[in-house]
């Protein structure tokens, strides 16, 4: 798993070479390069960082890139760079940029009215909790996190819009028996009558379209909903 954090957010416009598109990129200051390079798409030698930016902008599947000035090395990456926790500082001689999106639809997600800066995707395929979370991580986010009654209402409305009867949401039971989101913050809970019933076995949580929750075995195959920031 890899995590990145924005430090002094700003955008870098892919400078126009012939036929270059105007894709914007955001500079990343903290991250783990070993994890980042797992997603390497292509390495090329170019004469400037602007050329690297333009090359990524024109390349199908390129979502971010790194540039090392000393060696004129441009590495195109096939994944967005997730910035959710502070990681180690990237060496000063390496510049790392990821795409700046203007709308959720640019990466196949949707916005929900009333929730600003976040994008959502309802997956109808069924997966275990860990595989669902992995899918969301690969998208640059995580299973939908519900920490307030307001957000709970918005997610329930989105489920109904998608005719989704049930979904995995972010949240597991921790050793002391309480429930937490994957970032260890408090989860909003609205248990269905008689739930939770799982004791030590049902340690994951799902949500029904009526807004109530059920504790389930984490290997249960259930549809799920992902969320990620508009610009991670």
N, C-alpha and C positions, 0 to 999 in steps of 0.2 A: 504494500500500500504506500502511496506517496502523497505528501502534503506540501503545499506551498502557501506563501503569505505575501500580500502586497505591501511594499514599503514605499510610500510616496508615489501614489498611483498617477500615471500619466500615460498618454497615448502617443504612439509613433506611427505616422502615416507611411505606408509603403510608398517609397519615392518612385515616381513614374519612370520606368524604362519603357521600351516599346511595348505597347499593349498591356502594361501592368494595370491591375485593378486597384481601386482605392480601398484596400483592406487596412483597418487600423489594428495596431497591436499594443499591448500593455506590458510595461517592463516589470519583471519579477526580480526581487532582491534576495529572497530567501527560498531555499529549496534543497533537495537532495539530488545531485546530478546523476548518481549511479542509478537511481530509480527512474529518473527522467529519460535517460538514454535507452532504457529498455524499450521505449516506444519510438525509437529512431526509425524514420522512414527513408532517409537518404542523406548522404554526406557529400558535399561538393566544395570545390575550391573556387572562390569568387574574389573580386577585387575590393569589395566594400560591404559594410553591414546593410547599406541601402539596397545593394544587389541581392543580398540574402533575404531581406524582407520582401522585395519584389518577387523573388523566386518562390517563396512560400505562398505569397498571395496568388500566384498563378498556378500553383501545383495542386492537383486534386488530392484531397485527403490531408493536406498540411494544415495543422491547427496551431502550431507554435514552432519556434526555432531557437537555436543558439548560435552565437557568433563569437569566434575567438580571433581577435584582431592580429595577434602575433603570427598566427599560421594561416590567416585568411580562410579559416575553416567554418563552413556553414552547415549546420545539421538541422534537417527538417524533421519535425516530430508529428506523429499521427494522433496525438491526444491533446486535449486542452490541459492546461496546467492548473490543478486545483489549489486554491489558496485559502486554507481554512485554519491552519495553525502556524505559528512561527517555527521555522526550521532553521537549519544552519545557513549562514550567509554564503551565497554563491561567490566564488572567487572573482575578484575585481576584473580579471582579464577576460571573463566570459560574460557576454550579454545574453539574457534570456527574455524572450517576448512571447506572449500568447495572444490569440485573437480577441478583439473587442467586438462584442455582438450588440446590435441595436435592438434586436427583438428575439424573443424565445424561439420563434419559428425557424430562426437561422440554424439552430441545431436540433430541430425536431421536437421541441417542447412547446408548451402553451403557458400563457399567463393566466392568472386567476384574479378577477376583479377584487380589489381590497387587499391584496398581498403584493406590495411593491418590491421590485428588485429580485424576485424569485420566479423560477419557471418550473413547470410540473409536467409529468408524463405518466399516464395511466397504462400500465402493461397488462394485457389480458392473458398472456402466457402465465402458466403457474410454475412457481419455483419454491424451493425451500427458503427459509429466512436468509441464510448465509449467501445463497446464490442470488437471491433478489438484491441483497445489499451489495454484492459484488457487481451486479449489472448497473446499479445506480452509481457506484464508485467509478466504474468505467465510463459512465456518462459525465463524470466530473462532479457528482453530488453524493446523495445518500437517500435512503428511504425517507419518505415524507415525515418530518418531525412536527408533532403537535404539542405545543406547550401552553396554549391559551384557549379559552372557550371561543374566542372570536375566530381564530384560525381553524378550530375544529368545525365551526359552522361553514366556513368557506370550503373546506375539504369535503365535507358531506355534500354540499351543493354540487361540487365538481364531480363527485362520484355519481350522483343522480344524473347529471348531464351526460356522463359517459355510460350510463346504464350498468354501472359496476356495482355488484351486490356485496362484494367483500374484498378487502385488500390487506396485505401486510403493511403495517406502519412501523416506523423506527421505534424501538423500545424493547428492552428485555428485563427480566427479573435478575437482580443482583443478589449476592450471597445472603444479605441480611433480610431478604424477602420483599424489599421495596422494588419499585420499577423506575428505571432511568432511561433517558435517551442515550444514543451511542456516544454522545459527547459528555455524558454523565450529568446533564442538567435534568431538571424535573419535567416529567411527562404529564400532560393533561389526561386524566383518566375518567372514563364514563362507562363503567362496566355494565354489561347486560345483566338482568336479574339472575341471581344465582352464581354469577361469575365474580372473581376467578375461582376455578375449581381444581387447578392442576397440581397443587402441592409442589413437589420438587421436580416434576416432569415437564409441565407446560410452561416454558420460560419465555415464549415470544408472544407478541400481541397482534391481533388483527382487528379491523374495524368493519362493521356492517353498514349498509347504506342508510339504516335508521339512526346512525350515529353512535351506537353502542359498541362496546369492545368485548372481546373474548380472549382468554389466554389459550395458547395452542402449543403443541409440540413443534419445535423449531424445524423439524424435518417435514412438516406438513406442506403439501404443494398448494399454494394459494397465489392468486394474482396480486399485484403490488403497485404502489405508486412511488415514483421518484421525485425528488426536488433538487434543484441546484440554483445557485445564484446566477443572475443574468450574465454577469461577467465575473467568473470565478478567479 
